[in-house]
């Protein structure tokens, strides 16, 4: 269920980019998806059902983007990360809706590059150019500003759970089943896992130059660590997150 988060993250990874770290907010970001179904979670809270809100400050999605082509040695692998996953989880109904603002993706944080074991060191200019290409030519964030994920089913297993995830990126939605390790307490949910996503599945052409001699691999590797905290009746409402069909949402939460 929370693996959805992971998927979202992947989304981010569908491109390689570079820029200095951005602020990591704990409140909902603006703008937000116009169709985000916040009302369904507020209704669940009103019914007394357990609802959890994603804790962006303690969540992380990392996407590793690898180079390819006959001159791949002249390029760089990149790490794309999101510290800004937003959304809700309705534990009783096995539902989750999440989104990631793609223009806030961070590229090549030193600690994450070291963790990935990459053997090259891109310059600041390399990183800036990669990020610009990722946001513009690859993800087209002005046209598609968010990656969205909806989890609609969770199947428990001995070692891990399997979630049914609908991921929307670049205007295309794909549904898949994803393994995730889910730890649930009364007031918190923690989800970890990894997965592989193909950029071309979402109509995205991997970056390629010099006739393909230097290019980005179609598949990107994703790993994630997501945490969500339980909302109280009066503390899980986002003043800034409501869709036209939802109507206004009362207070700001958590």
N, C-alpha and C positions, 0 to 999 in steps of 0.2 A: 504494500500500500504506500508506504513512504518512499518506496523505491522510485516512485514517480519523480521524486526530487532528482534522483540520479539521472533519470532520463533527461530531465531539464538541463541538467548540467551538460550532458552530451551535446545537447543542442548547441550550447555555447561552443563546444569543442569543434563543431563542424568547420571552424575556421581557425587560422593561426593568426595571432596578433601580438602587439606589444605596447605597453604604456605603463607609466608609474602607477602604484597602487592608488585606488580611489577610496573615499570614505566608506565605512561599513556601517550603514544605519541599522537601528533596531526598530524603527517605525516604518510603516508602509511607504513605499516610494511613489513618487508622482512623476509622470502620469502612470495610470494603471490600466489594465485591459478593460475596455468598456463592457465586455460580456462576462467579466468574472462573477461567478455565482455566489457571492457572499451571503445572500439571503438564505440559502439552503442551510448554511451553518448557523446563522443566527436563529433560525427556526428550530434547529436541533438543540441549541442551547436553551431556548425557551421551553422545550419539552423536557428539559432536565437530562439530556443525553450528553455523554462525554465528547467534547470537541477540543482539539488541540490546535494551537497556532504555531506555525514555523518560527523558530528562533533563529533569525538570520545571523545574529552575532556569533552563534555557536555552530553554524552549519557551513559546509564547504563542498563545492563540486569542482573537481579537477578534470580537465580533458587534455590528454596528450596527443599532439598532432605531429605526425612523423613525415619526414621528407622522402622523396622517391625520385626516380629518373637516373639517367646515365651519368649526370653530373651532380648527383645528390650530395656528394662530399663537399660541394661548394656552398651548400645551403645550411639551414639550421632546423632542428626539431624545436617545437615550441610547447609551452604549457599555458593553457587558457583556464582561468578560474572564475567562479562566481561566488561571492560572499553575500549575495543579495536575493536568495531564494525566498519567496513570499507565498503564503497560502494557509489553508486549513486542512485538518484531518478530522473526519467524523468516524471515530473508532468503531462504534456500534454498527454502523452501516457499511463499514469497510470502504469508505469513500475518501478521496483526497483530491483537492484542486490546488495547483501550484502554478506560479509563473516566475520567470526570470527576465528582468529588463536587460536586453542584450547590449545596450550602449554602455553598460557599467562593467562589462567583462574586463578582467585584468589579465595581462599577458606577461609571462616570464618573471614571476616573482622569484627572486634568487633561491629562497628556501625550497620552493616547489621544483625548480629546475634541478637543484641538488638531489632532492628526493627521487626525481625521475631518473637520475643518473646520466643526464645528457652530457656529451663529451665536447660540445662546442660552446662558445661564449659570444652570442650576438651583441653587436654594438647597440647603443641607444638609438642610433639612426635605423638600424635593422629592425629593432623592436617597434619603433614608431611607424615605420613603413608597413610592417606586417599587420599591425593593428588597424591602420587605415584601410588596407586592402580587405581585411577580414570584415570590418563593419560596413564597408561600402560595397565592394565588388562581390563579396561572398554572401554575407548575411543580409545585405540591403536593409539595414536597421531602420532607415527612415520610412520604408514601406512596411516592414515587418518588425516592429520594435520589441516584440516579446516572444519567448518560447513558453508554451503552455503545456501542462500535463494533467491528465485526469486519471485517477486510479479508481476502478469500478469493482474490483474483486480481489480478494486475498485468499490464497490457499495455503494453509499452514503445512509445514513439513518437519521431518525429524531434525535436519541440520539448518534448513532455511525455509523461508516462505516464498511463494511465487505470486506476483501481482500482475493483474492485467492493466496495461498502461496504454493510454491514448496520448501520443505526443504530437503536438502541433508546432511546426517550425517552417518558416519561409512559406506560409500559406498552405502547407500540406499536412494532413494528419495521418499518422500511421499507428496501428494498434499492434502490440506485441505482449508477450509474457516475459517477465524479468525476475530473476532470483534476487532475494534480498534477505539480509539478517535483521530481524526486527526484535527489539527489546522494549517491552511495554511495562510501565509502572503506573501507579494511580495518577501521577501528575506529570509524567513525561514519557515521550516515545523517542527512541533512538534507532536510526536505520543506517546500515552500512552496506556497501556492495560495489559491484563494478559491472561494466557492460561494454559492448562494442556497437557503434552506429556507423552506417554508411551515409556520407553526405549526399550521394546521388539518390538515395531513397527519398530525399526531401527536395529534389529538383535543384540541388546545389552542385555546381561544377567546381571541383577542387582546383585551387590555384595552380597555374602552370605557366612557365615562361621558357623561352628559348626552344620553342617547339616541343615542349615536354621534357627537355633534358633536366630541368629542375622543376619539381612539382610536389604537391602535397598528396599524401596517400588518401584514398577515398575513405578508408576506415579510420575512425578515431577511437581512442581508448578512454573510457570514463571510469573514475572512481569517486565515491561520494561518502560523506558523513553528514547526516541530517539529524537535527534535534527539533522536537516540537514540545511545547509546554501546554498543559491543560488550561483552558479558559474558565473563568468564573462567569456567572450570569451577567455580571456588570462589567467584565473586564476583557472581553474578546471581540469588541466591535471596532471597526475601522471607520472613522468619520470620512476618510477619503476613499474608501473602497466600496463602491456600490455600482451596480450596473443599472441602465435605464429602467429595466423591468423590476429591479429590486426596490427602488425608492431610496430615500435617505437612510443612512445607517447612523445610529445615535452617537455613541461615544468612541473614543480612541482607546485601544486596549493593551492588555498585558501589563 
